[in-house]
């Protein structure tokens, strides 16, 4: 059987039909409203998956902790294959989503962006470390003392979004596209 790839117009028609059938208004947000929705969602710190791909074309996905500053995503990590991939290809994708117990509970954002990697001797790293202070304080509580991080161990990944697709079905927001200004 031949597979039919949906066009964006067909996808939109299906979404509109779905919302009409469930008797719910579909919202079409302005760019500023969509940005605020996404920033609010990012602030809830749901599980985050970072996808990278090196020059060999093999994708790699890693579940990571993150913090956001507006639409910018910061990830601190001690290493791994993702850094090799980022040296070869700085384009990344991020998926952040909630559990979908029902179709109405689906909420999440897919982000495509450009990653920069910074070491612990850079101002960018120091800035992000301040953003991570609530997470570090929680770790200190869990460990019963200060978190000591040896110099040179951690690196920062800063993801600047170029495109995002957001869903918040219970609010009537589905397949809402955001694209960075050039």
C-alpha positions as CSV (number, residue, x, y, z in Angstrom):
1,X,0.0,0.0,0.0
2,X,1.3,3.4,-0.9
3,X,1.8,5.9,1.9
4,X,0.5,9.4,1.5
5,X,2.6,12.1,3.1
6,X,0.4,14.8,4.5
7,X,0.8,18.3,3.2
8,X,0.7,21.1,5.8
9,X,-2.6,22.1,4.4
10,X,-4.1,18.6,4.9
11,X,-2.7,18.5,8.4
12,X,-4.3,21.8,9.2
13,X,-7.6,20.6,7.8
14,X,-7.5,17.4,10.0
15,X,-6.7,19.5,13.1
16,X,-9.5,21.9,12.4
17,X,-11.9,18.9,11.8
18,X,-10.8,17.3,15.1
19,X,-11.4,20.4,17.2
20,X,-14.8,21.0,15.5
21,X,-15.8,17.3,16.3
22,X,-14.9,17.7,20.0
23,X,-16.7,21.1,20.1
24,X,-13.6,23.0,21.2
25,X,-12.3,26.2,19.7
26,X,-8.8,26.0,18.2
27,X,-6.6,29.0,19.1
28,X,-4.3,30.7,16.6
29,X,-1.8,32.7,18.7
30,X,0.2,35.7,17.6
31,X,4.0,35.2,17.6
32,X,4.3,37.0,20.9
33,X,1.5,34.9,22.5
34,X,3.1,31.7,21.3
35,X,6.5,32.8,22.6
36,X,4.9,33.4,26.0
37,X,3.1,30.0,26.0
38,X,6.4,28.3,25.1
39,X,8.4,30.2,27.8
40,X,5.8,29.3,30.4
41,X,5.9,25.6,29.4
42,X,9.8,25.5,29.3
43,X,9.7,26.9,32.9
44,X,7.9,23.8,34.1
45,X,11.1,21.7,33.5
46,X,9.5,18.6,31.8
47,X,11.8,15.8,30.5
48,X,14.0,17.1,27.7
49,X,15.6,15.0,24.9
50,X,18.5,16.5,23.0
51,X,19.2,15.1,19.5
52,X,22.5,15.6,17.8
53,X,24.0,14.2,14.7
54,X,27.7,14.0,13.7
55,X,29.1,14.0,10.2
56,X,28.6,10.2,9.9
57,X,24.8,10.9,9.9
58,X,24.1,8.7,12.9
59,X,21.6,10.4,15.2
60,X,22.1,10.4,19.0
61,X,19.5,11.3,21.6
62,X,20.2,12.1,25.2
63,X,17.8,12.9,28.1
64,X,19.1,16.0,29.8
65,X,18.3,18.5,32.5
66,X,17.9,22.0,31.2
67,X,17.1,25.5,32.2
68,X,15.7,28.2,30.0
69,X,16.2,31.9,29.8
70,X,13.3,33.0,27.6
71,X,13.4,30.8,24.5
72,X,17.1,29.9,24.9
73,X,17.9,26.5,26.4
74,X,20.9,25.8,28.5
75,X,22.2,22.3,29.2
76,X,25.2,21.5,31.5
77,X,26.9,18.2,30.9
78,X,30.0,16.4,31.9
79,X,30.6,14.9,28.5
80,X,29.6,12.1,26.1
81,X,29.2,11.5,22.4
82,X,26.9,14.5,22.0
83,X,30.0,16.8,22.3
84,X,31.8,15.0,19.5
85,X,28.6,15.3,17.3
86,X,28.3,19.0,18.2
87,X,31.9,19.7,17.1
88,X,31.0,18.2,13.7
89,X,27.5,19.6,13.4
90,X,26.0,22.3,15.6
91,X,22.4,21.8,14.5
92,X,20.3,20.1,17.1
93,X,16.7,19.2,17.9
94,X,15.0,19.1,21.3
95,X,11.8,17.4,22.4
96,X,10.1,18.4,25.6
97,X,6.8,16.8,26.4
98,X,4.3,15.7,29.0
99,X,2.7,12.3,29.4
100,X,-0.2,11.8,26.9
101,X,-2.8,9.9,28.9
102,X,-5.5,11.2,26.6
103,X,-5.4,13.2,23.3
104,X,-6.5,16.2,25.3
105,X,-3.5,16.0,27.7
106,X,-0.9,16.3,25.0
107,X,1.4,19.2,25.6
108,X,4.9,19.7,24.3
109,X,7.3,21.6,22.1
110,X,9.7,20.4,19.4
111,X,12.7,22.8,19.0
112,X,15.2,23.0,16.2
113,X,18.2,25.2,16.8
114,X,21.9,26.0,16.7
115,X,24.1,24.8,19.6
116,X,27.1,26.5,21.0
117,X,29.4,24.8,23.5
118,X,31.2,26.7,26.3
119,X,33.7,25.7,28.9
120,X,33.7,26.6,32.5
121,X,36.2,29.5,32.0
122,X,33.7,31.5,29.8
123,X,31.3,34.2,30.8
124,X,28.5,32.3,29.1
125,X,29.1,29.3,31.4
126,X,29.1,31.5,34.5
127,X,25.8,33.1,33.4
128,X,24.2,29.7,32.9
129,X,25.5,28.3,36.2
130,X,23.6,31.1,38.0
131,X,20.5,30.0,36.1
132,X,21.1,26.5,37.3
133,X,21.4,27.5,41.0
134,X,18.0,26.2,42.1
135,X,18.9,22.8,40.7
136,X,22.3,22.9,42.3
137,X,20.7,23.9,45.7
138,X,18.4,20.8,45.4
139,X,21.4,18.6,44.7
140,X,23.1,20.0,47.8
141,X,20.0,19.1,49.9
142,X,20.0,15.6,48.5
143,X,23.8,15.2,49.1
144,X,23.8,16.8,52.5
145,X,26.5,19.3,51.5
146,X,28.0,21.5,48.8
147,X,28.3,20.3,45.3
148,X,31.9,20.5,44.3
149,X,32.6,20.5,40.6
150,X,36.2,20.1,39.5
151,X,37.4,22.6,36.9
152,X,37.3,21.4,33.3
153,X,34.7,18.7,33.9
154,X,31.5,20.4,32.8
155,X,30.6,22.1,29.5
156,X,27.6,24.2,28.6
157,X,25.4,23.7,25.6
158,X,23.4,26.8,24.6
159,X,20.6,26.1,22.1
160,X,19.3,29.1,20.2
161,X,16.0,28.1,18.6
162,X,15.5,28.6,14.9
163,X,12.1,26.9,14.7
164,X,9.6,25.5,17.2
165,X,6.3,23.6,17.0
166,X,4.1,23.8,20.1
167,X,1.1,21.7,21.2
168,X,-1.3,22.3,24.2
169,X,-4.4,20.4,23.1
170,X,-6.5,21.2,26.2
171,X,-6.1,24.9,25.5
172,X,-6.9,24.5,21.8
173,X,-3.3,25.0,20.6
174,X,-2.1,22.4,18.1
175,X,0.7,22.4,15.7
176,X,1.6,26.1,16.4
177,X,4.7,27.1,14.4
178,X,7.3,29.6,15.5
179,X,10.2,30.6,13.3
180,X,13.1,32.9,14.3
181,X,13.5,36.2,12.5
182,X,16.5,36.2,10.2
